[in-house]
C-alpha cells in the first residue's frame, strides 16, 4: 500500500475497484466517507451494487472477471484526451511509448462489449481520474482473485503512472489487506520467492547473506506455493503444518483440498479453535488468541505495531512462535532457543533492510511505517515520493483474457464470492459469538428478483447450485444488489461450503485462485 490510511481523506477523486470496503474494511472506510463529505468524487467498479456503490458519484457495474478490459478502456481515454503527466512519465517511468501505442486499440466501445459498462461511463471515469490533481486507487481481492490478477494490478499501476498519481499525498495504489498481519507475514518471508524484507531468494547476494546469517547451506530455488503443495500431498509431500488457517473452508475446490489433506501421513494444525481443518489433523496444538499474545504485527498501511497481551492464555494455549520453536528444536535445528518474541523481532530487523532502523525497544515506544532504513529514520508514510526503489516505474502492455471458465448452456449463471460484514472469513471466531450469529445465522444466495422466475426460484426457499466440481444446497435471497445473470454468496459457513464449487483456475504467477468467477447452474428444491 503506497499511501497511509489518513490519505484516504485527501484525494479529489477516489477509484475503488474490486473492493467491498464498507463491509470488509468498515473502520478504514470511514476515511473514504469523510473524503466524500469533503467534496471528493467516488468512482466504484463492482459487479454487485454494494453499499459502496450507493455512496458513489459514478457506478460501473462491470461483468465479473472483466476488470482488465475496463482499465484498458480507461487508459485509452486518458491517453486520447491528453490527460497524461508528461513530466512524471519522462523523469520516472519507462516503456510509455510502446504502452501508448498498445492502448490505442482498446477503445471504451470495445471495453463496453466485454464489461457491459456503457462506453460513456468508462469515458467519464477516465476523465475524472485523469483530470484530478490527486487521484487515488483502492482495491482488494476482487482484483487479485482471478487468473489475471497480476494483469489487473499492473493495469491499475498503468493508470497511476500515466497520470502521475503516485508518490504524493492523497494519491497512490492502495491494496487493502484482508487480515491484520497479512502484510507482516509477507515482510517476514512467508512467501515462496522471498527472504524477509522481500529479498529475492534467487539473488546470489541474498543467498550469501542468509547462508552466513544462519551458518548453513541455503536452497537456491524458489519455494512452492500452497497450490503446488496440495497437489503434491500423498506424493512427494507426506507431512504438513497448517498454522492459523482454515484451509478446508477458505481454499477453492473443497473436495480436492480435503482429499489432499487426507492423503498426508501426518497433519499438524496450530489454531485457537477446533476448525474444520483441525478436525482432520493428527495433532492439534492450541495457540493463543490476539488478546493473549505479545509480539509485533504490520498492518495494511505498513505500520509496524506492538501487540501486548491483555489476559493470560486459556488452558494449554501457547504463542505460535513458541510452538514453532519447540517443533524446530525437536527436529534438531539450532537457533530456535528463543524465550520471548523480542529477539525474534530483532533478528527480523537485522536481516531485513526495510526494518533495519527498528528494534524491540524502539517499537515498544511508537509505531513506524516501513521502510525504516536506519535508527534515526522516522519511517515512510508514503512510498515512491522521490523515486522508485527499483529504478523507474514500468508500463505493462497487458491484454484482456476470459476467466478460466465462462458461462455455458450447462452452467449459465455467474457466481462470485466474497465476505460479509457480520461474518468474518470462515467464522473461526465470529461463528462462536452469539450476537454475531444473531445478525447472520445462515448463508444465502443473492439473486436478482428479475431472475427468480427465469430460474424457477422462490425468495426464501432452497435451491441446488452446481458447478463443474459439485453441488450444494443454499437458501435464495432476492436482492437488487446482484445484477441479472450473476449471483453472490460468501464462503463463511461450513454447512454451505460455497468453495466446494470454486477453483476453476489460478493466476499463473501468484497461484491465487479465481474465487471471484465460477459458472454455475441453479435448480429449485
N, C-alpha and C positions, 0 to 999 in steps of 0.2 A: 504494500500500500504506500503510494508515494507521498501522500499528504496526511497530516494529523486530523483526527476527527473534528477538532474545533474549526477546521477549514470548511466543513460541510455547510456552515452558515454564511460563507463568504462569496460563492460564485454568483455570476449573473445568470448563468444557465446551468442546470444540472441534468445530465443524461443518465437515467437509470435503465439498465437493460439486464434481463435475466436475474432480477433481484426482487424478492418479495420482502422488502426491508422492514415494513411496519409489523410483519408477523415474525420474521426470522431474526431481525435485529431491532427490536422495538425501542430500546433505550437509545441506541445510536440514531435512530430515525427521528428522534426529537430535534436533532440539529437540522435535519432536512426541513422539518415543519417550520422551524424558526426562519430558515432561509426563504421559504415561500412567503411567510408573513412579512419578511423584509423586502419583498419585491422580486425575488428570483423566479425565473421561469423553470418549470419542471417538464421534461420530456420522459415518458415512460414507454418502453417497448417490452411487451409481455404477451404471450398467447391468451392469458386469462385477464379478465377485468378485475384485478386485485384491488385492495383498498388503496394502494399507492397510485393506481391508475385514476381513482376518483379524485385524488389530490392534484393530478397533473393538469397542465395547460395544453398539452398535446399527448394523446394516447395513440400508440402504434400497435395494433393487435396483430402481430405477425404470426404466421403459421409456425408450429413447433419445429425446431431444427433448421430454421431459415435465417438465422442471425447474420451469417456471413454475407448473404445476398443483400440484406438491409444495409449493412455497414459499407459494402461496396457501392451501393447506390448513393449513400450519403457522401462518401469520399468523392464520387464523380461530381456531385453538385458543388461541393466545396471548391474543387479544382476549377470547375467550369465557371463559377462565379467569381473567381479570383480572391477567395477568402483565405488564402494561404498566408502564412507568416514567412516571407521570403528571407528575412534576416536570420531567423531561427533555423530555417532549413539550410541556408548557406553555411552557417557557422557551427551547427551542432548535429547535423544529420548526414546520412549517405544513402545513395540509391534513389533519390527522389525523381530524377529524370526518367528512369525506367518505370518507376511507380506511376508517374503522371501519364505516361503512355499506356500503361496497363489498365488504369481505371477509366480511360476514355470510352471503353466499350460497355461498361457496366452502368447503364443509364437507370434512372429511377423507374422508367417504364418497364425495363427488363426486371428490376427488383420487384415491381408490383406483381408480375406473373409468378414469381417464386413465393413471395411472402404473403400476398393478399392485401398488403397495405397500399392504399392509393398513392400513386406517384406524387401527387401534390403534397401529401402529408410527409412523404420522405424528403421532398424538397424543403418544406418548412422546417423540419427538424434539422436538416443540414445547414440551412441559412441561420437559424437561431444559434446553433452551436458554433458555427464558423464565424459568426459576426461578434460573438461575445468576447469581451476583453478578458473575462475569467470564465472558462468553461470547464466543468468537472465531470468525470465519468465514474459511475459506481456500478459494480456488477458482483454477482455471486455465482452459485452453482448452475443457474440457468444458462450461463455462458460456457462453463467448463465441462459439464457432464454430457458431452456429445463426442462423437467420433472425430469431430472437427474442433474440439475445444481449444487447441493451440492456435488454429487459424482464427477462431473467434477473438481470442485475446490479442493476437497480432493485428487484427483488423481494428480493434479499439486503439491500440498503440498508434496505428497509422493516422487515425483521426487526430489524436493528441499531437503527434509530431508535425503534421502538415499545418496545424493552426497554432503551434507554439504553446499549447495548453498543458505544459508540464514544467516542473521546477519553479513554480510561482505559487503564492498564496491563493487559495480558492480554485485551484486547477487540479490536474493530475489524473492518474489511472489508479483507481481505488477499489481493489477486491476486498469485500467484507468477509472475514474469516468465520467459519461455521461453529467453532468451539473456542474456548477461552485460551488454549495454549497450542493450537494448531501451528501458529507462526513459530512459537518457541520450539516445537518438535522439529520443524524443518531447520531452524537455526542450529539445533544441537546435533544435526547429522542424521536424523531419522528419514533419510532419503537414499535410494539405492545408487545415486550417481554423485553424491557429495559427502565430503567430510564436514565437520562442524563449520559454520560460517560460510556455507555454500562454496567450499573449495573443492574443485573437481577431482574425483578420485583417479582420473586418468592422467592428471598433470604430474610429470616426473618430480617437479619441485615439491608438490604437496605430498607425494608418496615418500620422498626422502624425509620430509619434515615429520611425518607421523611414524615412520619407521624409527627415527631417532627418539621421538617422544615416548613411544611405548616399548622400545627395545626388542622388536620382533619383526619378522617379515610381514609386509603388507600385501594384500591381494591387489593385483594391478588391474583387475577388471571391474566394471560396474557390477553392483549387486543386482538382484532380481526384484521385480515388483511383486505385490501381493497377488495380482492376477496370475503371474507365472508360478508363484509358489503354490497356489491352489491347484493349478494344472499338474504340478509335479507331485502332489500328495499321493502317497502309496507307491510311487515310482522311485524317484531319487530322494524324495523328502519323506522321512518316516516319523519325525517329531516336530512339534510346533509349539511356540509360546505366543499366546494372544493376550495382550495387556490393555485393558480398558476399552475394548471394542466388542460390540455385539454383532460379530461378523455375520451370523446366520440370518439376522433380520436386515442389516444395512447393506449387504452385498447383493448384487443382481443374481438372477438365476438361482434361486434358493436350493433347488434340487441338486444342481451341480455343486454348490457350495457345501451342502450337507454331506453329499457323497464323498467329497474331497476330505472333509474333516473326519469322517468315519473311516476313511482309508488309512489314516495315520496309525502307527503303532502306539504313539503316546502323545496326548494333547494336554497342555497345561494352560490354564486360564487364570489371569490375575484380574480381579474386579471387586467392586464394592457390594454387588448383589449377585445372586444366582440367576444370571441371564439365560436366555435360550441357548446361547453358545456355551456358557459354562456348564449347562446340563449335559453336554456331550463330552466334557473333559474327563480325563483320568484323574487329574489333580486340580483342585481349585484353591488358589491362595488368596485369602481376603486382604484387600488393600484399604488404606484409609481414604476417607472422603476429603473433599477440599477443605472443609472446616476443621479437619483433624490433622492437617499436613503443613509442615514447614517447608519452604522452598522458594522457587522463583518461577514465574511464568512470563511469557512475552505475548502481548495481545495483538489484535488486528492492526493497530497503528504502529507496530514495532516498539511498543512501550514495555520496557523490562520492569517488572513489579515484584516486590517481595510478598510472599504468602506467609501468613502466620497462623499457626494452629489456634483455634478458639476453644476447642474442647478436647479432652483426651480421646484416643481411639476406642471404638467399641470392640469388645471381645478380644479376639486374637489378631485383629487387623494391624497391618504394618504398612509403612510407606512403600510405594512402588520401588524407589531407589534401593531401599534396604533389602527387599525381597530379591531384586535382581543381583545385588552384590552377594547375597548369600548363595544364590544359584551359581554365580560365577566362581566363587571360592570353592564350592563343592565340585565344580568341573575342573579345578586345578589352575585357574587363571590367576595371575598375580596382578596387583594394582587395584583390587576391589575391596580393600580393607578400610572403607570409609565408615565413619561412625556418626557423621552429621552431613546435611546437604551442603554445608559451607565449602569444604574442599572440592566437592564435585563441581559447584558453580565456578570456583576459582580456576579449576582446570579448564573449563569451557572458555573462560576469559583469556587464559594463557594461550590456547591453541587457535582461537577464532579471532581474526583481525577486526570483525565488526563489534566484538565485545572487549577488545583489548584494553580500553580505558576503564573498565568496570572491575569490581571485585565485591566480595560479600559485604565488606564494611561500607563501601560507597552505596551499594544498592539498598542497604539497610536504612539509609538516611534519606533516600529520594528515589525518583523514577527517571529513567533516561530512555530516549528513543535511539536505537542503533541506526547507523554506525556511531560508535564512541571509540575513536582510534587511539586515544591516549588519556592519561589520568586527569589532565586539565580540561579535556573537551566537554562541552555542556550537553552533548547529544545532538541528534539531527532530526528535528521535526519534519522537514521536507527533504526528500531526495532530489537529486539532479538539478539543484539550483544553479550551480556554476558549470557543471559538466556531467557527463555520464561516466560512471566509474570504469566502464569497459571501452571508452572511446566515444564514438558517435552513435546517435540513435539510428537504427536500421529500418528502412521501409521494407515491408514484406509484400510481395506480389502474390497474394492468396487468391484462390479460386473457390467458388461455391461447389459443394458436393452434397448429394442427398444423404439423409440418415442411412444407417446400416440396413434398416428395414423401412419400407414405406407401405402405406395402406394399399389394400388389395380387395378383391371380391370376398376372399375368405376372412380377412381381418380389415374391415373398412373404417375403423374408428381409431383416431389418435389418442393414446393415453400418455399423459405427462404426470410426473410425480414430484413431490416436494414435502415441505414441513408445514405444520400448523402452529399458530400462536400458542394454543393451550397445551400442546403435547410435544415435548422436545425429543427429536431423533427417534430412538427405538423405545422410549418410555422407560428406560432402565431406572430413572429417578422419578420423572413426573408421573409415571404409571402407578407409583406407590403413594401418591399424595391424594387424599380423599377429595380435597377441594378442587384439584385439577381434574380428577376423574368425574366429578360432578359437572364441570363445564364441558367436558368432551368424553363421554362414556364409551363411544364406539366410533369406528371409521365408517365413512360413507363415500360414495362415488358422485362427484359433482357433474351433473348433466344439464345441458341447456334445455329449458322447458319445451322448446320447439322440436327437440329430438325425441322426446318421450314417445309420442305417437308413432313416429317413424320406426323406432326400435321396439315398439310394443311394451314399453316400460311404464311403471307407475311410481310416482313420488312416494317415498316412504316404504316401498316394498323391496324385496331382494331380487337381484339378478345374478346371472352367471357371467363372469368376464374371463375370456380365454385369449391367450396369445400362442405363439408357436412353441412355448415352453410348458404350458399347463393352464389350469383354470382355478379360479377362486370364486366364492360367493361373497357378495357385498351389497349393502343397502344403498338404494338410489336416493339422491337428494337433488331436486330440481333447483337450479340457480342460474341466473344470468351471468355469473362470473365466468362460466365455461362458454366458449364460442361454439357455434354449430359444428358438429363433427369431431369435437375434442372433449375428452373427459379428464378429470383430475382426482387423484387420491394420494394420501400420504402413505409412507411405509412404516408407520409407527406402531401398528397393532399386530401382535403376534397371531391373533386369531383371524386376521385378514391379511395374510402375507403377500402384499402387493408386489414385492420384489421377486416373488416366485415367477412373475410374468416377464420381468425386465431382463436385459442382458443380451441384447442383440449385437452389440459391438463395443469396441473400446477405441479411444484415441491411440493411434499407433506410437506416439511419442511418450505420453504420460501414463498410458494404460488406465485412464479414467473411464469408467463405464458410462455408456449412453443411457443414463437413467431418466432423461427428460423426454425421450421419444420411444414409444413402443406401440405398434399396431395391434389392436385387439378386436374381438367380436363380443357383442353383448346379446344375451338371451334372457327373457323373463323367466322367473322361477314360480 
